[in-house]
Amino acid sequence: MSDWYCEELLSGRTEVERIFEDESVIAYWHTRPHYAHHAVVTTKAHVDSLLGVDAGTLASVFEVVRAVAALFVADYGGAHVVTNLGEYQEERHFHVHVWAE
């Protein structure tokens, strides 16, 4: 299992269009979107998945997820919010997808 987020995004090797960024969380437009409007919110510190994230980090991430989802609802009429776990998780770095079709 790879960690694209640490190896590419957070190292700066891959440029992304940022929606939001602070000292612990980044939200950006997906580099290979699966939907018409597809954003990702992730931690800057490595955390394997939702199951390993501490409560403070989880709150920080979901504050940003809520803001991005609100933008999607305002602009596109709705939003899906998803994180994958276990075998459904392609990258071992906690992240949340926000998308609208």
Legacy VTK file of the C-alpha trace (Angstrom):
# vtk DataFile Version 3.0
C-alpha trace
ASCII
DATASET POLYDATA
POINTS 101 float
0.000 0.000 0.000
1.421 3.368 -0.940
1.057 6.795 0.643
0.631 9.207 -2.271
-0.264 11.984 0.164
3.141 11.982 1.906
5.183 10.984 -1.148
3.632 13.360 -3.689
1.216 15.936 -2.248
2.850 16.918 1.028
6.379 16.689 -0.372
5.392 19.196 -3.073
6.296 16.857 -5.947
2.728 17.025 -7.227
1.057 20.423 -7.491
-2.632 20.674 -6.634
-5.262 23.380 -6.777
-5.904 24.145 -3.126
-9.353 24.938 -1.773
-8.160 25.393 1.826
-4.973 24.907 3.803
-3.816 25.478 7.367
-1.059 24.004 9.535
-2.705 20.570 9.842
-5.246 20.096 7.024
-5.326 20.595 3.269
-8.328 20.493 0.918
-7.777 20.447 -2.835
-9.373 19.496 -6.141
-8.719 15.815 -6.870
-5.904 15.315 -9.392
-7.740 12.413 -11.061
-11.406 13.166 -10.385
-13.971 10.403 -10.608
-16.861 12.878 -10.581
-17.633 16.234 -12.164
-16.734 18.026 -8.913
-14.331 16.081 -6.681
-12.309 17.405 -3.743
-10.127 15.699 -1.135
-9.522 16.774 2.458
-6.537 15.225 4.246
-4.222 15.591 7.186
-0.718 16.966 6.764
0.600 14.594 9.432
0.547 10.925 8.502
-2.415 8.984 9.892
-3.210 5.580 8.356
-6.999 5.865 8.376
-10.086 7.064 10.187
-9.545 4.228 12.665
-6.205 5.673 13.803
-6.940 9.394 13.917
-7.125 11.196 17.271
-10.215 13.207 18.211
-8.585 16.627 17.790
-7.293 15.859 14.298
-10.627 14.334 13.352
-12.409 17.509 14.451
-9.993 19.669 12.432
-10.472 17.559 9.314
-14.247 17.541 9.601
-14.427 21.300 10.127
-12.827 21.599 6.681
-14.973 18.783 5.244
-18.080 20.623 6.477
-16.938 23.873 4.827
-16.110 22.171 1.518
-19.394 20.236 1.577
-21.291 23.493 2.206
-19.641 24.999 -0.879
-20.671 21.957 -2.906
-24.262 22.168 -1.685
-24.393 25.878 -2.547
-22.751 25.457 -5.963
-23.931 22.009 -7.095
-27.053 21.288 -5.037
-25.602 18.477 -2.903
-22.501 16.541 -1.887
-21.283 13.058 -1.071
-18.796 12.734 1.812
-16.819 9.464 2.015
-13.702 7.955 3.544
-12.567 4.437 2.718
-11.214 1.793 5.111
-9.405 -1.528 4.894
-9.298 -3.100 1.466
-11.343 -0.220 0.042
-8.572 2.236 0.957
-6.135 2.606 -1.955
-3.800 4.944 -0.057
-2.820 4.406 3.580
-3.279 8.033 4.584
-6.505 9.303 6.141
-8.441 11.413 3.669
-12.050 12.316 2.937
-13.597 12.669 -0.513
-16.248 15.315 -1.138
-17.941 15.117 -4.519
-20.956 16.108 -6.562
-22.051 14.650 -9.877
LINES 1 102
101 0 1 2 3 4 5 6 7 8 9 10 11 12 13 14 15 16 17 18 19 20 21 22 23 24 25 26 27 28 29 30 31 32 33 34 35 36 37 38 39 40 41 42 43 44 45 46 47 48 49 50 51 52 53 54 55 56 57 58 59 60 61 62 63 64 65 66 67 68 69 70 71 72 73 74 75 76 77 78 79 80 81 82 83 84 85 86 87 88 89 90 91 92 93 94 95 96 97 98 99 100
